[in-house]
Amino acid sequence: MRSEQFNKNDSLGKIIFIYTVLVIMAIISIYPLLDIVKISLRPASSLFSTDLSLIPKNATLKNYYTALFVRPYFTWFKNSTIVALLSTVLSLIVAVFAGYGFSRFRFKGRNIGLLSFLLTQIFPAPMLLLPSYILLRYFGLIDRYIGGIIPYIALTVPFSVWVLKGYFDTIPQSFEESAYIDGANFFQVLWKIMLPLSIPALGVSLLNTFMATWNEFVTANIVFTDTELHTLPVAIFNMTGALSADWGIFSAACLVTAVPVIILYIGMSKFLISGLTLGGVKE
Amino acid sequence: MTGKKSMIPYFLVLPSIMVLVFMIGYPLVFGVNLSFTNMNLYHFLNPQYVGLKNYSSVLTDPELYTTALRTVIWTVINVSLTVAIGVCLALLLNRKLPMKNFFRVLLMLPWAVPQYIAVLTWRNMFQAQYGTIDIIFNKIGITNVAWLSDPFWTFVACIITNIWLGIPFMMVISLGAMQSIPTELYEVAAIDGIKSWDKHRHITLPLLKPVMTPAIVLSTVWTFNMVNVIFMMTGRTGDNETQILVSRVYKDAFTYFNYSKAATFSVIIFAILAVFASSYIKVMRSGEGVYD
């Protein structure tokens, strides 16, 4: 029995040790989530309780009501959705074209182009943020959706280009050539042949781009200064800013925001991991 | 079509290159230019060139060097511990074990939680007196750790949070690599009577290297550039003695509106990263087929 379930030669002590380590690490990894569940259920009167039990006494859903309906949660949700969706769509369109160009054509400047996409991964947003911010301000794009969307496209395009280019490379060119012989034009080939064959890579790019923009804080915090335009990360961060931070409402808002993302991530984890080997971490 | 001379590839690639030029290339140049001016909130529309004044004030400020040193410590501790813990967990999961998928999902959870929510939650757990960690510490008799009021302990809290965030990535990457190692290698080693630990040292670790090298390089860059954890943990006006280079720039620029100083800091960070990048490219080139 044991030999079927465990490695051969595993002593009982070793098995107990392995499970102990795994259980401790698993507790550490889920505890913060349980902690916000606990705090979100606390009534306002016992916010400063030192009770560690998971479901507090007098548990109440009032914090959820306040977070969702008293605070403008759905305005923030709408802002996040608009910014993330538009950024994702535009970023993917740009990346599909670039990925296809880099994969199927040999042209002057190709290597430099590819290398510069790689370099952007090394010089990421924080150090470009200040000049970008001043430029966006010069063009009057602060406190407008587009002011967040443009930086997000720049932020996410390089990864998608690498993933898509890598995937297009694995598709035999004979498919396209026969379509061209049958008289299809360039866009038909891309739309009807390449894209349907590249669903895994498209999915990875889409998920990565959407998640990156949906959860982005550093840029959103400086571009969307108007409370009406806050995206969820900025709004939730600002809930903790003041001295009188209400952690109960904060925790409720966090949970409502995080749970769908967590389910999506865990559900898609195989997909995302394959994406890491497909693109960024390939070579 | 390959090799055919046409304009098509340029039209295809143009939009993405334009995005890079306008949002990365131009800001880069603009930022360097900014570092030679006195741009701040008072001189926003009429900045004047001040030559190397910003550089001399930043480079002679001892805070630059302590912040740079802190950034190195931050990066080294975070990357080495996430790699060590991630690989160890992957080793435990890469064996016959009932319920291992259940544990794998639980251990991956920190990866799925939006980063900002995770950091703010940790910040709440580190609160004095009412935070969970302080409660637990008090119960076991440790009462003198001032998590979020002492800069040193705030920094430790940031490191703990960042490691928690980083472990799943390393675990997943190394687990993937381990699963692609042929089991025959271990069977042969077992026949030769090689002990379990030696097996890992001579088979697993060398075969992990090609996968782990780029992952480690990436994670080094991410950690070096981590604004989220430090900025959110310390708040808008966090203590300077907790900042790393990038979070310091972010705070100088967007809390104190000292644009030219932040730009100067950025240029210096750029120089440091450029050195790192050249070695990164060497690493990438050593693997074959980057361009094909």
Chai-1 contact restraints between the chains, C-beta under 6 A:
chainA,res_idxA,chainB,res_idxB,connection_type,confidence,min_distance_angstrom,max_distance_angstrom,comment,restraint_id
A,Q5,B,P98,contact,1.0,0.0,6.0,A-B,restraint_1
A,F6,B,K96,contact,1.0,0.0,6.0,A-B,restraint_2
A,N7,B,R95,contact,1.0,0.0,6.0,A-B,restraint_3
A,N7,B,K96,contact,1.0,0.0,6.0,A-B,restraint_4
A,I18,B,L92,contact,1.0,0.0,6.0,A-B,restraint_5
A,L22,B,F103,contact,1.0,0.0,6.0,A-B,restraint_6
A,A26,B,F103,contact,1.0,0.0,6.0,A-B,restraint_7
A,A26,B,L106,contact,1.0,0.0,6.0,A-B,restraint_8
A,S29,B,L106,contact,1.0,0.0,6.0,A-B,restraint_9
A,S29,B,L107,contact,1.0,0.0,6.0,A-B,restraint_10
A,S29,B,L109,contact,1.0,0.0,6.0,A-B,restraint_11
A,S29,B,P110,contact,1.0,0.0,6.0,A-B,restraint_12
A,I30,B,L106,contact,1.0,0.0,6.0,A-B,restraint_13
A,I30,B,L109,contact,1.0,0.0,6.0,A-B,restraint_14
A,P32,B,T121,contact,1.0,0.0,6.0,A-B,restraint_15
A,D35,B,M125,contact,1.0,0.0,6.0,A-B,restraint_16
A,D35,B,T132,contact,1.0,0.0,6.0,A-B,restraint_17
A,I36,B,T121,contact,1.0,0.0,6.0,A-B,restraint_18
A,F48,B,Y130,contact,1.0,0.0,6.0,A-B,restraint_19
A,T50,B,I135,contact,1.0,0.0,6.0,A-B,restraint_20
A,V94,B,P15,contact,1.0,0.0,6.0,A-B,restraint_21
A,V94,B,S16,contact,1.0,0.0,6.0,A-B,restraint_22
A,F97,B,L12,contact,1.0,0.0,6.0,A-B,restraint_23
A,A98,B,V13,contact,1.0,0.0,6.0,A-B,restraint_24
A,A98,B,S16,contact,1.0,0.0,6.0,A-B,restraint_25
A,Y100,B,L12,contact,1.0,0.0,6.0,A-B,restraint_26
A,G101,B,P9,contact,1.0,0.0,6.0,A-B,restraint_27
A,G101,B,L12,contact,1.0,0.0,6.0,A-B,restraint_28
A,G101,B,V13,contact,1.0,0.0,6.0,A-B,restraint_29
A,F105,B,P9,contact,1.0,0.0,6.0,A-B,restraint_30
A,R106,B,T2,contact,1.0,0.0,6.0,A-B,restraint_31
A,R106,B,G3,contact,1.0,0.0,6.0,A-B,restraint_32
A,F107,B,P9,contact,1.0,0.0,6.0,A-B,restraint_33
A,N111,B,Y291,contact,1.0,0.0,6.0,A-B,restraint_34
A,T120,B,I24,contact,1.0,0.0,6.0,A-B,restraint_35
A,I122,B,V221,contact,1.0,0.0,6.0,A-B,restraint_36
A,I122,B,A277,contact,1.0,0.0,6.0,A-B,restraint_37
A,I122,B,Y280,contact,1.0,0.0,6.0,A-B,restraint_38
A,P124,B,N225,contact,1.0,0.0,6.0,A-B,restraint_39
A,P126,B,N225,contact,1.0,0.0,6.0,A-B,restraint_40
A,P126,B,V227,contact,1.0,0.0,6.0,A-B,restraint_41
A,P126,B,V246,contact,1.0,0.0,6.0,A-B,restraint_42
A,M127,B,S266,contact,1.0,0.0,6.0,A-B,restraint_43
A,M127,B,I269,contact,1.0,0.0,6.0,A-B,restraint_44
A,L128,B,I24,contact,1.0,0.0,6.0,A-B,restraint_45
A,L128,B,P27,contact,1.0,0.0,6.0,A-B,restraint_46
A,L130,B,A253,contact,1.0,0.0,6.0,A-B,restraint_47
A,L130,B,A262,contact,1.0,0.0,6.0,A-B,restraint_48
A,L130,B,A263,contact,1.0,0.0,6.0,A-B,restraint_49
A,P131,B,P27,contact,1.0,0.0,6.0,A-B,restraint_50
A,P131,B,F30,contact,1.0,0.0,6.0,A-B,restraint_51
A,P131,B,G31,contact,1.0,0.0,6.0,A-B,restraint_52
A,S132,B,P27,contact,1.0,0.0,6.0,A-B,restraint_53
A,P151,B,M23,contact,1.0,0.0,6.0,A-B,restraint_54
A,I153,B,V19,contact,1.0,0.0,6.0,A-B,restraint_55
A,A154,B,V19,contact,1.0,0.0,6.0,A-B,restraint_56
A,A154,B,M23,contact,1.0,0.0,6.0,A-B,restraint_57
A,A154,B,I24,contact,1.0,0.0,6.0,A-B,restraint_58
A,V157,B,S16,contact,1.0,0.0,6.0,A-B,restraint_59
A,V157,B,V19,contact,1.0,0.0,6.0,A-B,restraint_60
A,N215,B,P114,contact,1.0,0.0,6.0,A-B,restraint_61
A,F217,B,Y116,contact,1.0,0.0,6.0,A-B,restraint_62
A,V218,B,V227,contact,1.0,0.0,6.0,A-B,restraint_63
A,I222,B,F254,contact,1.0,0.0,6.0,A-B,restraint_64
A,P233,B,Y116,contact,1.0,0.0,6.0,A-B,restraint_65
A,T240,B,L120,contact,1.0,0.0,6.0,A-B,restraint_66
A,W247,B,N124,contact,1.0,0.0,6.0,A-B,restraint_67
A,C254,B,I117,contact,1.0,0.0,6.0,A-B,restraint_68
A,A258,B,V113,contact,1.0,0.0,6.0,A-B,restraint_69
A,A258,B,P114,contact,1.0,0.0,6.0,A-B,restraint_70
A,A258,B,I117,contact,1.0,0.0,6.0,A-B,restraint_71
A,V261,B,P114,contact,1.0,0.0,6.0,A-B,restraint_72
A,I262,B,A112,contact,1.0,0.0,6.0,A-B,restraint_73
A,Y265,B,A112,contact,1.0,0.0,6.0,A-B,restraint_74
A,I266,B,A112,contact,1.0,0.0,6.0,A-B,restraint_75
A,I273,B,V172,contact,1.0,0.0,6.0,A-B,restraint_76
A,V281,B,P214,contact,1.0,0.0,6.0,A-B,restraint_77
A,V281,B,A215,contact,1.0,0.0,6.0,A-B,restraint_78
A,E283,B,M284,contact,1.0,0.0,6.0,A-B,restraint_79
A,E283,B,G287,contact,1.0,0.0,6.0,A-B,restraint_80
A,E283,B,V290,contact,1.0,0.0,6.0,A-B,restraint_81
